[in-house]
Amino acid sequence: MSVVEVNFDGLVGPTHNYAGLSPGNLASMGSREQPADPRAAALQGLAKMRRLLELGFVQGVLPPQERPDLATLRALGFAGSDAQVLARAAGEAPALLTALGSAASMWTANAATVSPGADTADGRVHFTAANLHAQLHRSIEPPASARVLQKIFGDPRHFAHHPALPAQATFGDEGAANHARLCRAHGEPGVELFVYGRSAFDPQAPQPQRFPARQTREASAALARLHGLAADGVVFAQQNPAAIDAGVFHNDVIAVANGELLLHHEDAFLDGARVLDELAGKLARRGGHLQALCVPRALVSLEQAVRSYLFNSQLLTRADGSMLLVPEECREQAQVWAWLQALLAADNPIRALEVVDLRQSMRNGGGPACLRLRVVLTPGQLAATHAGVLLTPTLCDSLERWVARHYRDRLVSRDLADPQLLDESRAALDELTQILKLGALYSFQRV
């Protein structure tokens, strides 16, 4: 087997709900307090994974995190039994309970930044869990994200794990959602693109006015150093503040890369011409040829790009070219769908579309690419990866039955105070660790 890119998708957790916790994420804010369907959300995610498996791609799964996060509630002074902690938090700090009950770890594009061995100085795959400093409900994720990645990629001969960057505004890090890689082939040295929204040390640089910029240049530079990336294999680009203010809270909502192709909106980057020139030059020195496919604002506005999540699609390499995996919402935006049809008729690497229904995730502001973490592995590295999380048709069947047994079909944020939901969630996660052969992963299993 040759070098492969594995998509590790996050399983949607049992507490999936619409609490509108994410400023700058228009879908999340717009769905606030609407009833969610955790069962449908999990099954939709699995259907996407199954389809990629059917198409011949290597697919993995990452487990949800334990929610509500009672350990953090106790650290914040809520004492007593689990039921008492939930009741007191619901009475005294309902917004805090809502944040600590979020299932947002399902969007594993934020779990970490990953650099393949072809790019790193020591030839190992490097992982740094994102600190997700910008938002409370996500800032509690890094320890569990790091733990599960270390379990799955545990062989130090093949994998290197770095602690999350300091949880401080200077080093705000949102993971792979603001990171992309371009290369001639997955196993060859590539160019890693780090996109940031602001520089903590350059307050005079243009800033968004409506919504916060979450990723800093300082964090991106630290990641490149930690991963042992050569300077001529890295490009730093500032996200267009106007795009952030339009609801582009992460770069993967406005640009996506695969192989030598960069699909991006005209307004993705602050200095787009400079970014493309630097990418082209550095990729050329690695034997590649940048294919920049720009979507003009005259054909697809920023508003339409955000509403359709066109750029949060998955670009995946097939034997005959590339496939674009797009959310159902693209078909519902007439101008976006017209552009996609024109794309298929033009001369470019994208030759087919796969439309997927991820409405439960989309209503919280997460499309196809939000749900996955890309990890490039050599045959030896793949063999060293924990096999229990690599998807097969049999495993997919088991996970679908698991969801049907344990997940509710309706949830609102006030349900997070229900002790029965906590028991249901723990029972589900306990069984999941057995299905995935991960051992005692959660705190309630280690008591």
N, C-alpha and C positions, 0 to 999 in steps of 0.2 A: 504494500500500500504506500502511496506517495504522501507527501505532506498534505494535511487537510485542515480546513477551517471548521471548527465545531461551534455550532450555535447552542449555547446553554440558556434555555428559557426558564424564567422564574414561574413556578407554580403559584397561582393566585391563592392567597390565604383565606381561611374561613371567615375572617372579619372584614372582608371587602365591603366598603361602604362609601357613600358620597358625602364627605364632611366639608368639602371645599377648602382644604388646608393649604393650597399651593398658590400664593399670590404670583401673578404673571402667567399662570396656566389657565387660560380662559375656559377650557372645557371643565376643568376641576371646579373653578369658581362658579360656573354657570349651572352645574349639576348639584350644587349644595343642598343637602337634606332631602334629595329625592331618594326613593327606595332603591336599593341595589339588590342584585341577584347573585350572591357569591357562587352558587352552583353553576349557573350559566356562564359566569366569568371564567371559572376554572375549566369548564368543558370547552369554551371557545379557545382558550389558550392551548389546550391539549389538541384540539382539532388542527390548529395551525402547525403544531409540532408534528402531528401525524402526517399532514400533507407534505411537509418538507422531507420527512422520512420516506414517504412513498416516491418522492422525486429523486431519491438517491443521495440526499445530504446526510451527514453525520449530525445527530441531534442529541443534546443532553438536557437534563432538567436540574434545576436548583430548588431546594425546598423553601417553603415560606418561613418567616420568622415567627416566634411565639408572640401572640398578641391577645389581649392587652398586656402591656409590659409591666407586670406587677412589681418586678424588681426595682424599676425606676420609680414607680409610685411609692414604694416603701422607702427608697432613698430620699424621697421628697417629703417624708414625714407621715405618710398614711400607714397606720398600724392595724394589727388585728388579723383575723382570718382572711382568706382570699375574698370571701363574700363581703366582709366588713370593709376591706380596702376599697373594693369596687363601689360599695354603697356610699362610703364617705367621700370618695373622689367625685362621684356623680353629683353629690349634694353640694360639695364645697368648691370644686374646680372642674365642672363638666367639660370645659374646653380642653383642659389638660388630659382628662380621660380620653376624649376623642382623639387627641394627637397621639397618645400612647396606645391607642387601639388600631391605628392605621395599618392597612395591609400593603403599604406602598413598596415594601421590599420586593414585590412581584416584578417591579421594573428593574431588572438586573443590569440594564445598561448603566445604572448608577452604582452598581455594587463595587466596581473596581476599574482601574485602568490596567490593561494587559499588553505587554510587549512580547512578541515571539522571539525565540532564540536566534533567528536569522538576523535580528536587529541589535541584540544585546551583546555586551562585551564578553560575557562568559558563556554564551550559547544556551543559557537556560531561559525558560519562560518566566517573566517577572510579573508579579501581581502586587498592586497597592490598593488596598481597600479605600474607597472614597470616604472622606470625613463628613460630607453632606452637611457642612456647618450652617448653611443658610436657613434651614428650617428645622424646627424642633422635632416634628414627627419623623423626619428622616435622619436627624443627627444621632438617634439612638441605634441606628442599624450597623455601623461599622464593626463592632466587636463580633456580632453574629455572622456578618458577611465574611470577615476574615477567617473565622473558625470553620465555616463550611468550605471555603476555598482551600484551606489548609488540609482539610480531610479529603477532599476530592483530588487535590494535586499535592500529595504528601511527600513524594520522593525528592529529597534535596539534591539529588544528582541531576534532576531534570527541571526543578521548579524552585524559584526564589520568591519569598513572601516578605513584603515590607509593611510595617505598621502604617496606619492612616496618618496623614500629615497632621500637624498640630491643629486642634479644633479652635481655630482663631480666624478672624475675618481676613487676615492677610493671606491665609492659605486655603481659602474656600475651594473645595474640590468636589466636583460632581461626577467623577468617574468617566467611563467610556462614552457617555452621552456627549462629551465635549472633546472627543478624541477620535481620530480616523487614521487609517493606514493605507498607503498606496504602494503598489509593488508590481513587478512584471509577473511574478508567480508567488504563491503563498510561501514557498520555501526559500525564496531569494531575499536578500536584504531589501528593505523597503524604506519609505519616507513616512515618518509619523507626524501627523498634523494635530497640533494642540490648539484648541480654540478657547479663548478666554473672553470674558465680558468686561473686565476692568483690571487695572493695575493698582494695587494697593500703594505702591511707591511712586505713582505718577498721577496725583489727583487732578492734574490739568488735562489729562486725556479725556476725550469725549465720553460721556456717561449717559446711560438711559435715564429718562426723567419720570417715567410712569411706573416701571417695575424694576426690581433690583437685578443687578448682574451677579450671578452666583459663582462663576468660576473666575479665579484670578490668574494673572500671568505668572505670579510668583509660585503658585501651586503647580502650574503646568511645567515651569522650569525645574522645580524640585523633582517632579516625576521623571522627567527626562534624565536628570542626574542619577536618581536612584536606580533607574533601569539600565544604566550604563549605555545610553544611546550616544552615538557619535554626533557631533555638531552638524556634520553635513548630511545627516539623516533625519533632521528634525526641522519643522517649520512651525513658528508661532504666529497665530493670526487672531486679531481682535474681531469679535462679533460686532456686527453693525448695531449700534445702540437703538436705531429706529426699528430694527427687527425685534429686539428684546421688548421694546415698548409695544410692539404689535402682538406680543404673546409668544415669541420664540424664546422660551425660557432655557432651552438647551440647543446646542448646535445641531443635534440630530433631528430637530424639527424643521431645519432649513437647508441641510446638506447631508449627503450620504456618499460614501466612497466604497469602491470594491475593485481590486486589481489596479488597473491603470485609469479607471474611470472615476471622476468626481462629478456627481450630479448636484447642482447647487442653484439656489435662487440668485437672481441678479443682486439682491440686497442682503446676501448672507454675511459678507465680510465688510469691515470698515474700509479697507484698502485692497479691494478685490484684485486689481491688476497686479499689484505687488505680490500678493499671496500666490496667485496663479503662476507668475513668472518664477518665483522661488521654488514652488513645487515642481514645475516643469524642469528647471535646471538641476535640482537635486535628484529627481527621479531619473533624468537622462544619464547622470553619472553612475547610476545603478543599472543601466541597460534598459530602462523603461521609457515609455512615451506617454506623457500625460494626455488624457482625453477628458477635457473639461466640457461638460454639457451644461450650459447655462439656461435657466428658465427665465425669460424676460418678465419684468413686472407688468409689461403691457399685456401679456397673455395670461399670467397667473399673478394676482396681487398678493401681497403679504397676508392679507386677511384670508384669501382663498387658500393659500398654502397652509396656514395655521388650522383653518377649519377642516380641510381635507386630510391633513397629515401626509401629503404627497411625499415629502422628503423623509418621513419617518418609515418609509418603505424599506424592505430588505433587498439589497442587491446581492445576488448569489451566483457564483460561477458554475456554469454547466459545461458539458463537453462541447456544446455547439454555440456557446456564447454566455450571455447573462440573462437572468430572470429578474423581473421586478415584482416583488410581493407587496401589494398595496391594500390599504384598508377599504372596506365597503364605502366609506364616506367619499372616496375619490370619485366613485361612480355617480354620487348624488350632487356633485359640483360640476355643472355643465362645462364650464371653461376648463377645469382641471381634466375632466374626462376627454374633452376634445383635444387637449394638448397631448395626453397619453396616446390617443389613437394616431395622432400625427407622428408621435415619437416612434411608434411601431413601424410606420411606413417609411421612415427616414433611415439613413445609413449610420447606424451606431450599434454598440454592442448589446443593447437591450432589445430582445427579440420576442419576448412573451410576457404576459401579465398573469398573475394569480391574485384574484380578489378574495380577501378573507374577512369574515365577520368577527370583529373584536369590539362590539358596541359597548360591552360592559367596561372594558379597559379604556376605550376611547372617551367615554363620558367622564372619566376621571383624568383625561389628558395623557393617555399612553397608547401609542400605536404599535405596529409590529416590531419596529426596531427597539422600542423602549423595553420590550419584554425579553430581550436576548443580550447575552454577553458573548462576544466573538473571541475564540481562543484558537490560535493556529498551533497545530501539534505535528511533530514528526512521528513516524511509526513507533519509535521507542518511547516518546512522550505520551502518545495515546495509549500504549500498552501499560504505562505507569499510572495512568489516570484511573480513578476508582470506577470500575466497570458498572457498578450498581446504578449509576445515574445516567448511563448512556442508553438512549431510548431504543427500544425494539417494539414491534407490533404487540408482543405479549405484555411488555411493561406498560405500554400505552393502554391496553385493555384493562390491566390491573388498576392503573391510576384513574381511569374513568369510573370503574366500579367503586373505587375508594371515595371519589368525590360524591357519587350518588348516595353512598352510605352516610356520609358525615356532614355534608354542607347544607345549609339552609338555602331556600330559594327566595328569601326576602330578608333584608337587613337595613335598618336605619341606625344612625349613630347612637341614639339613646339605648339601643339594644346592647351596647358594649358594657353596660352596667349589670347585665343579666349573668349571674354566676353559672347558669346552665350553659350559656354560650361559651364561657371559659372552659367548662368541663368538656363540652363537645369538641372544642378546638384542640384541647390537649389530647383527647382520645384520637382525633384525626392525625395529629402530628406524631404521636407515639407509634401508630400503625404505619405511617409514612416512612419513618426511619427504618422500620423492619422491611418494608417493600424495597426501599433503596439501599438497604444493607449499610446504613450509616452509623449504627450504634447509638450510644446515648449522646445526642446532639443538643438537646434542650435542657434548660436548667431544671425543669420539673422532673426530668428523667434521672438527674444526677443527685437528687436529694437523698 
